[in-house]
Amino acid sequence: MGRLELFSQHLLGCGAGVVIAGLAMIWPASGSAQPLDGKTIHRTEIFSGVDATSNSLFGYAGVVWAFGQSVSDESLRLKALVGTGAYDYDGSLPGVTGQVNFDGDVALAHLLGGYLWRLGEWTLKAYAGLGFEDHDISPLDPGNSLTGNDFGLLGQLELWRNIGKKSWFSADASYGDVFGSYWAQTRLSHRFGKRISAGVEGGLLGNEEHDTGRDGGFLRYHLGETELTVSAGVSGNYLEDDTGGYAAFGFYRKF
């Protein structure tokens, strides 16, 4: 079985799991958003995406439920995410001459509780909870500390600010003590008409074995409560002379 086929099966499995979890959350909240005094209340968010570089492919899906309240207002919320992917890298093994190519498979899951605050034009979401991560590397690499699986604490922050009527700035960050995994991203965007917005982005991500930086741009299509985002740019280890590219696609919708 090829790596791409195996990845596709993992991704379909995790996506189906999140859809089921999302439906389970939405069902007790009386299904789709319900009008209240002429205002539509969106109690649930779903999101998913795929991220690719020259040596990795990763997919994820998740759901946010605001305990029956609006996900856009100040309220408690529950966030769940699952993801799976594949990657490869070159290294060495004791007793083996030359470079060895290692293939890795990763799976992760997050379960977090959080709260949303609104402070004028600023919106802040803070989450804390548990994370799980599993790495399966072939052949076994004794020099890689990511081998195996672990549970640990995880924290996330999501910050948003409106700039006038057509622009916005966002900054998101996550850190977990599972393999020292971290992720951060900033975006600056302007809306061009009713459907399209575009901007620039930068990010950092990694763990105790690698550190990666990104600089690029993104394009977002708005259709009601649905957003589709594509992004691309330059990616590489910011501690070494090692650069390449990345491309990503994201889906988001409120119910």
HUGI-V203943 format. One record per residue. N is the residue number from 1. RES is the residue in one letter. PSI is psi in radians with two decimals (999 if undefined). Layout:
BEGIN
n & res & psi
N & RES & PSI
N & RES & PSI
END
This chain:
BEGIN
n & res & psi
1 & M & 2.31
2 & G & 2.77
3 & R & -0.70
4 & L & -0.69
5 & E & -0.76
6 & L & -0.76
7 & F & -0.75
8 & S & -0.70
9 & Q & -0.75
10 & H & -0.77
11 & L & -0.73
12 & L & -0.66
13 & G & -0.80
14 & C & -0.62
15 & G & -0.74
16 & A & -0.68
17 & G & -0.72
18 & V & -0.67
19 & V & -0.77
20 & I & -0.77
21 & A & -0.71
22 & G & -0.74
23 & L & -0.64
24 & A & -0.61
25 & M & -0.70
26 & I & -0.64
27 & W & -0.86
28 & P & -0.24
29 & A & 0.36
30 & S & 0.67
31 & G & -2.41
32 & S & 3.00
33 & A & 2.40
34 & Q & 2.40
35 & P & 2.46
36 & L & 1.96
37 & D & 0.72
38 & G & -0.03
39 & K & 2.27
40 & T & 2.25
41 & I & 2.09
42 & H & 2.01
43 & R & -0.21
44 & T & 2.50
45 & E & 2.43
46 & I & 2.61
47 & F & 2.64
48 & S & 2.92
49 & G & 2.99
50 & V & 2.42
51 & D & 2.30
52 & A & 2.46
53 & T & -3.06
54 & S & -0.38
55 & N & 0.32
56 & S & 2.70
57 & L & 2.23
58 & F & 2.38
59 & G & 2.64
60 & Y & 2.83
61 & A & 2.57
62 & G & 3.00
63 & V & 2.52
64 & V & 2.28
65 & W & 2.29
66 & A & 0.57
67 & F & 0.70
68 & G & -0.10
69 & Q & 3.07
70 & S & 2.32
71 & V & -0.20
72 & S & -0.17
73 & D & 2.93
74 & E & 2.07
75 & S & 2.81
76 & L & 2.71
77 & R & 2.77
78 & L & 2.33
79 & K & 2.28
80 & A & 2.46
81 & L & 2.47
82 & V & 2.65
83 & G & 2.75
84 & T & 2.66
85 & G & 3.13
86 & A & 2.60
87 & Y & 2.89
88 & D & 2.78
89 & Y & 2.81
90 & D & 2.49
91 & G & -2.73
92 & S & 2.74
93 & L & 2.50
94 & P & 2.29
95 & G & 0.00
96 & V & 2.24
97 & T & 2.38
98 & G & -3.13
99 & Q & 2.53
100 & V & 2.35
101 & N & 2.17
102 & F & 2.36
103 & D & 2.27
104 & G & 2.53
105 & D & 2.39
106 & V & 2.50
107 & A & 2.49
108 & L & 2.82
109 & A & 2.46
110 & H & 2.48
111 & L & 2.00
112 & L & 2.56
113 & G & 2.58
114 & G & -3.05
115 & Y & 2.58
116 & L & 2.32
117 & W & 2.50
118 & R & 2.17
119 & L & 1.48
120 & G & -2.14
121 & E & -0.06
122 & W & 2.48
123 & T & 2.23
124 & L & 2.25
125 & K & 2.29
126 & A & 2.33
127 & Y & 2.63
128 & A & 2.54
129 & G & -2.54
130 & L & 2.56
131 & G & 2.60
132 & F & 2.46
133 & E & 2.41
134 & D & 2.28
135 & H & 2.27
136 & D & 1.92
137 & I & 2.32
138 & S & 2.25
139 & P & 2.86
140 & L & 2.24
141 & D & 1.80
142 & P & -0.29
143 & G & 0.04
144 & N & 2.05
145 & S & -0.10
146 & L & -0.14
147 & T & 2.30
148 & G & -2.81
149 & N & 2.85
150 & D & 2.68
151 & F & 2.71
152 & G & 3.09
153 & L & 2.63
154 & L & 2.41
155 & G & 2.54
156 & Q & 2.55
157 & L & 2.42
158 & E & 2.12
159 & L & 2.39
160 & W & 2.44
161 & R & 2.26
162 & N & 2.40
163 & I & 1.73
164 & G & -2.68
165 & K & -0.25
166 & K & -0.01
167 & S & 2.79
168 & W & 2.79
169 & F & 2.43
170 & S & 2.63
171 & A & 2.09
172 & D & 2.55
173 & A & 2.60
174 & S & 2.46
175 & Y & 2.37
176 & G & 2.62
177 & D & 0.10
178 & V & 1.87
179 & F & 0.33
180 & G & 0.57
181 & S & 2.40
182 & Y & 2.79
183 & W & 2.40
184 & A & 2.52
185 & Q & 2.42
186 & T & 2.56
187 & R & 2.52
188 & L & 2.14
189 & S & 2.71
190 & H & 2.46
191 & R & 2.24
192 & F & 1.65
193 & G & -2.88
194 & K & -0.56
195 & R & -0.46
196 & I & 2.37
197 & S & 2.68
198 & A & 2.75
199 & G & -2.88
200 & V & 2.73
201 & E & 2.72
202 & G & 2.66
203 & G & 2.89
204 & L & 2.45
205 & L & 2.73
206 & G & -2.86
207 & N & -2.85
208 & E & -0.12
209 & E & -0.40
210 & H & 2.77
211 & D & 2.25
212 & T & 2.41
213 & G & 2.69
214 & R & 2.53
215 & D & 2.25
216 & G & -2.81
217 & G & 2.90
218 & F & 2.74
219 & L & 2.30
220 & R & 2.37
221 & Y & 2.21
222 & H & 2.26
223 & L & 1.61
224 & G & -2.15
225 & E & 0.17
226 & T & 2.43
227 & E & 2.32
228 & L & 2.22
229 & T & 2.29
230 & V & 2.46
231 & S & 2.73
232 & A & 2.76
233 & G & -2.76
234 & V & 2.39
235 & S & 2.56
236 & G & 2.93
237 & N & 1.97
238 & Y & -0.07
239 & L & -0.08
240 & E & 2.93
241 & D & 1.34
242 & D & 1.73
243 & T & 2.71
244 & G & -2.53
245 & G & 2.96
246 & Y & 2.75
247 & A & 2.53
248 & A & 2.67
249 & F & 2.38
250 & G & 2.54
251 & F & 2.42
252 & Y & 2.45
253 & R & 2.50
254 & K & 2.49
255 & F & 999
END
